[in-house]
Amino acid sequence: MSKNQSKIAFTITTDENQIPEKIEWEGENKKSSESKAIMLSVWDKKTEVTERVDLWTKEMPVGEMKLFVYQSMLTSADALARSTGDEDAAHELRQFAHEWAFKQEIIKYENK
Protein backbone atom coordinates (compact mmCIF):
# COMPACT_ATOMS: atom_id res chain seq x y z
CA MET A 1 0.00 0.00 0.00
CA SER A 2 1.46 3.36 -0.99
CA LYS A 3 1.42 6.32 1.36
CA ASN A 4 1.00 9.92 0.28
CA GLN A 5 3.44 12.52 1.53
CA SER A 6 3.58 16.26 1.20
CA LYS A 7 6.07 18.87 2.32
CA ILE A 8 5.84 22.44 3.51
CA ALA A 9 9.04 24.50 3.51
CA PHE A 10 9.81 27.75 5.32
CA THR A 11 12.65 30.07 4.39
CA ILE A 12 13.56 32.63 7.06
CA THR A 13 15.94 35.48 6.22
CA THR A 14 17.40 37.16 9.32
CA ASP A 15 19.55 40.19 10.01
CA GLU A 16 22.90 40.08 11.80
CA ASN A 17 21.06 39.81 15.16
CA GLN A 18 18.98 36.83 13.99
CA ILE A 19 15.81 38.98 13.78
CA PRO A 20 13.58 37.78 10.91
CA GLU A 21 13.46 40.19 7.99
CA LYS A 22 11.61 37.94 5.57
CA ILE A 23 9.50 34.81 5.99
CA GLU A 24 8.55 32.75 2.96
CA TRP A 25 6.75 29.45 2.77
CA GLU A 26 5.66 27.04 0.08
CA GLY A 27 4.02 23.68 -0.24
CA GLU A 28 3.63 21.15 -2.99
CA ASN A 29 0.32 22.73 -4.02
CA LYS A 30 1.21 26.29 -2.96
CA LYS A 31 3.62 28.62 -4.71
CA SER A 32 6.06 30.56 -2.57
CA SER A 33 4.35 33.22 -0.50
CA GLU A 34 5.77 35.92 1.75
CA SER A 35 4.46 36.36 5.31
CA LYS A 36 5.08 38.73 8.20
CA ALA A 37 4.62 36.10 10.92
CA ILE A 38 4.38 32.40 11.61
CA MET A 39 3.15 30.39 14.59
CA LEU A 40 3.86 26.70 14.17
CA SER A 41 2.75 24.20 16.81
CA VAL A 42 3.79 20.56 16.77
CA TRP A 43 2.57 17.90 19.20
CA ASP A 44 5.42 15.61 20.25
CA LYS A 45 3.78 12.22 20.65
CA LYS A 46 6.61 10.83 22.78
CA THR A 47 6.82 13.64 25.36
CA GLU A 48 3.19 14.80 24.95
CA VAL A 49 4.38 18.40 24.82
CA THR A 50 3.58 21.10 22.30
CA GLU A 51 6.67 22.44 20.60
CA ARG A 52 6.42 25.85 18.95
CA VAL A 53 8.13 28.14 16.53
CA ASP A 54 6.90 31.74 16.69
CA LEU A 55 8.55 34.22 14.36
CA TRP A 56 7.61 37.66 13.09
CA THR A 57 9.38 40.20 10.94
CA LYS A 58 10.43 43.70 11.90
CA GLU A 59 7.62 45.02 9.69
CA MET A 60 4.85 43.27 11.66
CA PRO A 61 2.97 46.08 13.46
CA VAL A 62 1.48 45.43 16.90
CA GLY A 63 -2.08 45.78 15.59
CA GLU A 64 -1.53 43.15 12.91
CA MET A 65 0.12 40.82 15.46
CA LYS A 66 -2.92 41.09 17.72
CA LEU A 67 -5.22 40.40 14.76
CA PHE A 68 -3.03 37.40 13.86
CA VAL A 69 -3.29 36.02 17.41
CA TYR A 70 -7.07 36.60 17.45
CA GLN A 71 -7.55 34.80 14.13
CA SER A 72 -5.27 32.00 15.34
CA MET A 73 -7.47 31.51 18.40
CA LEU A 74 -10.53 31.26 16.14
CA THR A 75 -8.88 28.72 13.85
CA SER A 76 -7.73 26.76 16.92
CA ALA A 77 -11.37 26.60 18.03
CA ASP A 78 -12.34 25.34 14.57
CA ALA A 79 -9.61 22.67 14.72
CA LEU A 80 -10.77 21.64 18.20
CA ALA A 81 -14.34 21.21 16.96
CA ARG A 82 -13.27 19.23 13.88
CA SER A 83 -10.82 16.97 15.71
CA THR A 84 -12.84 16.23 18.84
CA GLY A 85 -16.44 17.03 17.95
CA ASP A 86 -16.60 19.06 21.18
CA GLU A 87 -18.58 22.06 19.94
CA ASP A 88 -19.08 23.36 23.50
CA ALA A 89 -15.33 23.63 24.13
CA ALA A 90 -14.83 25.24 20.71
CA HIS A 91 -17.60 27.72 21.45
CA GLU A 92 -15.96 28.66 24.77
CA LEU A 93 -12.64 29.27 23.02
CA ARG A 94 -14.33 31.42 20.37
CA GLN A 95 -16.11 33.41 23.08
CA PHE A 96 -12.83 34.02 24.87
CA ALA A 97 -11.20 35.09 21.60
CA HIS A 98 -14.03 37.54 20.85
CA GLU A 99 -13.95 39.02 24.37
CA TRP A 100 -10.17 39.41 24.23
CA ALA A 101 -10.32 40.99 20.76
CA PHE A 102 -13.00 43.41 21.92
CA LYS A 103 -10.90 44.47 24.93
CA GLN A 104 -7.85 44.87 22.68
CA GLU A 105 -9.96 46.95 20.28
CA ILE A 106 -9.34 44.53 17.45
CA ILE A 107 -13.08 44.20 16.87
CA LYS A 108 -15.63 46.92 17.55
CA TYR A 109 -18.39 44.81 19.11
CA GLU A 110 -18.46 41.99 21.60
CA ASN A 111 -19.81 38.79 20.03
CA LYS A 112 -21.94 37.03 22.64
Long-range contacts (C-beta under 8 A, 24 or more apart in sequence): 10-38, 10-40, 12-55, 15-58, 19-58, 20-55, 20-56, 20-57, 20-58, 21-57, 21-58, 22-57, 23-55, 23-56, 23-57, 36-60, 36-64, 37-64, 37-65, 37-68, 39-68, 39-72, 63-106, 66-101, 66-104, 66-106, 67-106, 70-97, 70-100, 70-101, 70-104, 70-106, 70-107, 73-97, 73-100
